Amino acid sequence: MSIELTSKEELERVLSSDEPVVIEYYDPDEEGSKVFSEVVKELGKVADSRLIFCRINVKEHSALAEGIGETPALRVFYKGNVIFEQRGCFGDPKLDLMVLRRGIRAVFESIRLSLKI
């Protein structure tokens, strides 16, 4: 389940967590964002329960999407820092899921973070 972030305070609170935070940036009117949201939901089903999944609607809360030029996009934060970022999607849910899992897993391994993704 994803937490919908709607304020700077909520974003700051979740980023202050000691656990990794996955934030999906989406535009509800964009077809690519709709497809990518399903991919992120699938990722959440297989990921370690310690991962925190959040979403930001960039149309309604653009101030929370600093540096995000296109949607869909996804960032993984650890201890307040971006450790992984992907912008756009391939449009193939299976390929998108595979790329996300491999990319995030490689970053977790590089910082010796042992979490299932």
Secondary structure, 3 states (H helix, E strand, C coil): CCEECCCHHHHHHHHCCCCCEEEEEECCCCHHHHHHHHHHHHHHHHCCCCCEEEEEECCCCHHHCCCCCCCCEEEEEECCEEEEEEECCCCCHHHHHHHHHHHHHHHHHHCCCCCCC
